[in-house]
Structure formats: C-alpha cells, structure tokens
Amino acid sequence: MPNPWMLPLLLATGYGLWLALRQPRAGTAPAAPMPSLHLPLLLLALALISTALMLSGLVNELDQQILLSLRAHLPPALIALLGWITHSGSSVFLTLLMASVSGYLLARGQRANALLLSLSGLAGALLVVLLKMLFARQRPALWDTLELSSFSFPSGHTMGTAACASALAVVLCRLYPAQRQTWWGLALGWVALVGLSRLTLGVHWPSDVFTGATLGIALTLLVSRLPGCRQQP
C-alpha cells in the first residue's frame, strides 16, 4: 500500500526545491562561494557502498553480531536512557523543531537559512520513504522489541536526525563561525546517540543506521549549495 505521506512530502519538497533553485532577484547581494563537493560526495559513496553490501548480504552476519554484542554489553541504565533519546529523532519532534527554528529565522529575515532547514528536513523525510519502499528490508527480530509496520533500510530516525542536525550546524556556523567545531560536534553527537538508540532497541540493523547517517548529512550539504539556500556574504 502506498505511503500516505508520499504525496504531501513530494509536493512540499518540490516547492522547496523550486524556491531554492530560483535565481536571486536583481540588486540582491551575490551568494558566498559554494563549499567543496568533496565531503558530500565521499558520504554518498560510503552510503552507496553500504547499500551494495546490504543488498549482497555480505553485512548480514556483521549486522547481527553488532546488535547482539551491544545488547549484551551495554548496561541496562544506558539502554533505558537511549530509549528516551530515540524520541529526539522522531518525525514529530524533528518537524516541530525545524518548523519553529525556520519560522524564527524567517521572521528575522534569514530566508536562505530558513529554506535550508525546511528543505533539508523535507527532502530527508521524502528520501526515507522512497528508499524504504524501494529496498523493503525487514527489521531485526533478534529479541522482543517494538512492532513497527515500516521497513528497516535506511533508519528513518537516524537519517532525519542527520539531515536536521547537520542543517542546524550549517546555519549556526554561518551565524557564529567561531564555534564551528562546537556546532558540528553537537550535531554529530546527536546523530550518533539516535543511531545507537535504534540499535539498542533492536529495530534497525547497523547498516541501516550507517547509511541513514551518511545520506542525511550528505543531503544537507548538497542542499546548502542550492542558490536559494547559500550564505549571503
């Protein structure tokens, strides 16, 4: 059955892309030079390799061993804490966060940054839906866990968090460049915790989480290069 969110996500993402690809109005300041493509292309290559390994079945045993090892060696208190942290990667939380921050930035005249946040979140959500339908990978069933109706690959919580966290990091680096390492450290730490939470809950394979993280960050870095989302000098 088609995902009910497919059409709204497709329309919203398409509208966002149209806004981001429009040429600046005459008289506006030119955009700053575009960042290098090296990092997003590297991340896309890693995601492609991970996907190929998943499809070939070569990572199945490693995926299973990692899940069982995490479950066996992490203390129950940490697993319980991660069970709460995982909610910070939910679609509801991320949507409310991105909408609130985007609205604030738009009210302050930060149109490019607001569009970057909104489009990164929308494109990430749409890509998750499309890839889950395309690969239809079954979720782990190594122990009793949550019953989820959607497919496993890639991890939607991880990819959504990666797209939104990296978009926030890009915007904060533009506004407060002196703290660049802090913003990216916080963003990557958030992604890592949400990804780990999906593993300890037993609802995703490690390759789901890795691919979701790399794709989410790469997506935001590519969106930040679009004319309407680029930093103004």
PyMOL commands that set and color helices and strands:
alter all, ss='L'
color gray80, all
select helices_A, chain A and resi 6-21+38-56+60-73+76-89+91-107+111-135+156-175+177-200+206-223+227-229
alter helices_A, ss='H'
color red, helices_A
deselect
rebuild
show_as cartoon
